[in-house]
Amino acid sequence: MNNSYKRFAYFYDEVTQELEYDLWLEFVEPYLKKNDKILDLACGTGTFATMLKLKGYDSEGLDLSEEIIEIANEKKKINHLDIPFYVMDMSTFNINKKYDVITCFFDSVNFLDNKNKIKKMMDQVYRHLNTGGYFIFDIASEYLFNEYDGNEIHKDYETFYIDWVSKKDNNKLKHNIKIKDVDDVFEENYYEYLYSINDCLDKRFTVIKISGDFNDDLDINDERILIILKK
């Protein structure tokens, strides 16, 4: 299943403008050194990669959505930055480079539709990391899936209106997004899949930290489970 953003990509930044990217940067920076090479999987419109670049790190990004990478490339031009962005699947990506840190945030791992794809992603992450490098990512918790179930967003933005309805079916979460702009109305569906921590670990890596919601520990009511692995 191709779970990549399509036309929704052009509205993504405005809809997600309240995402706290600064918290992610603060969480990652203790594991970074100046001039580290960093690859952000499922990078979206490149906001996090742009923040890293502006902080002096050598950042790159990849995403499955051609549309969203188009916006990421426009964003780097506006900021006069040199950031390579790739249209690739995070479970099968192949770049002829090694990185010091690879990241994957905003429950993007949950968009992979089976455990085998998680394993394939881990294979590629391991292959692309330098020895001693970190893979830093998050997954949505069962608590967050339950919070999303039945959640509805109906919001009028300056140039468009959005209806976003989320519905849980066993371990799958369906996001139905309808957007009406000045030209027309379109509808897209996206799916997330619930995984346990063990589903997302790999014996080749050392577990450095598992916590929730940017805290030092993990609580049953945390929405995001943060995982740091070291090669």
N, C-alpha and C positions, 0 to 999 in steps of 0.2 A: 504493500500500500504506500503510495506517495503521499506523505503527510506534510508536504512543504507548503508554505504560505504562497498564495497566488495573488489575486487582486487585493486581498486584505493587507498584503505587504505595504501598499502605498498609504495605508491608514495606520500602520502599526505604531509608529513613533508617537503619534498624537494620542492613540488609545492607551499606550503604555507609559506615558510621560511621568507617571508617579512612581515607576520602578526605582528603587533606591540603589543605583549603580555604585554610589560611594561606599555602601556597606560591603559590596563584593570586592571592591578595590582594597578596602581596609583589611578584609579577611585574607586576601591573596598576598599582599605586599610583604608580610614577614617571610615568605618563601621565595622572594624575588631578589635578584642582585642587579645592579646597574648593567644595562646592555644585554640582559638575558633575552633569549629568543623565546617568544611565547606564541602559542597557537590557540585560538579560541574556537572551539567546535560549536556549531549551531549559533554562529555569531550574530545572527539577525542583521540589523542595519549598521552594525559595526560600532555601536556606541562604546562598548567596553574596550574593544581594540583601539579605538581612538583615544580613550582616556589613558590607556597604558602607553601609547605612543607619546602623548603629551607629557607623560611623567618620565620619559627617557628610556622606555623599554622598546625592544625590537619586536613589535607585535604583528601578527597576521591573523586571518580569520577565514573560516569556511562555513558554508550553509548550503542546504539542499535546494533552496528556493532561488531561482534565477532572478526573480523580481526583487527579492530583498537584497541580494548582492548588488544589483543595479543601484539601489539606493545607498548601500554602503560605499560604493565607489564614488557616488556623487558627494557623499558626506566627507570623504577624505580629500576630494578636490577643494571643497569649500574651506577646509581647514589647512590646505596646502601641505598635506602629509603624504608620505610614501608608505602605504600599507597594502601588501598583497592580500587580495581576497579571492577565494576559490569557490566555484560552484561544485560541491562534492557532498556525498553522503557520509555522515560521520561514522557509519559502520563499515565503510569500505574505502575511505579516503587513502590516497597514495600520493605523497609529496616527497620529492627527492631531497629531503632536509631532515635534520635532527633539531629538537627543541629542548630547552631547559625546563619549561613548564607548559603543560597543556591544560586548558580549562574548558568546562562545559556547564553552563548555568541556566537558571530559570526553568528547572525541571525538563530540560530538553531531552535527557535520557529517557524520560517517560514517553516520548513520542516514538521511540522504537517499538515495533509491534510484537516482538518476541524475544525470548532470552538468548536465542542464537545470535541475534543482531547485537546484543550487548557484548557477547563473547567476541564477535568479530571486531567490534569497536575497541575492546580491550587489546586485541591482537595488534591493531593498527597503532593504538596509543603507545603500547610497549615498544613497537618497532620504531616509532618516530621520536621517542624520548632518549635523551642522553642518559648514561648511567648516573644515578643520583638525582635524576629529574623527578618532578612532581606531576601527578595528575590530580587536579582539584575540581570537584564537580558536586552537584547536588541531585537529589531525587525528591519527588513529592511524597509525602507521608500518607498513610491511610487516613489520618485525621484531615489532611488537606483535601483528599478525594471526597471524603464525607461532607466537608464544608462546601465544596463546589457543587455537590449534588443538589439539583433544583435551583441553583443560583441563577439569577437573571439580572442583566444590566440593560437598561433602556436609557440611552443618553443622547442628548442633542449637542453636537459639536458645532463649530462655526460654519463648516461647509458640508457636514454630513450628519446623519442620524444612524445610531447603531442599536440593534437588538442582539444581545449575546446571551444565549441560554445554554447552561451546562447540565448534563444529566448522566448519572452513574448507572451502569449496567454491569453488575458483578465487579470485576476488576478492570473495567474499561470505562473511561470518561469521555463522553461526546460533547464537543463544543460546537454549537450551531450559531453561526455568525451571519446576520443579515445587515447589510449596509445600504442606505439610500443616500446618494449624493445628488448633485445638481443635474447629472445626466441620466442616471438610471438606478435600478435596484439590483443587487446581486446577493447570492447566498453561498456560503462555503462551510464545510464541516471539517473539523480536526479532532483527532483522537489521542488520548493519553492512556497509558497502561500502567497498572500498579505493580511495582516490584519491591521486593524486600532488600534489605542491606546486603544479605548474602548473595542475592542474584547479581549484585553489582561489584563484587569483590573478585580478585584474581590472585592466585597463590604466588604468582611471579612478583607481585608488589608487596611491599611492607605497608601495613596500615599505620599511618602517622596520627590521624585524628578522625573521630566520628562525633559529630555534634549536631545540634539543631538550632535553627533560627539565629545563627551568629552568637550563640552562647557557648560556654565551655563544656556543657553536658548535653545530653539528649533526653527530652521529655516526651511522654506519650502525646501531648498536645502541641508539639512543635509541627509547623507546617512543612518545613523544608529540612531534609536530612543532608548535612554537609559532610563530604568525605574527602580526605586527603590521603593519597597513596604515593609511595616513593619507589622508584625503580632501583 
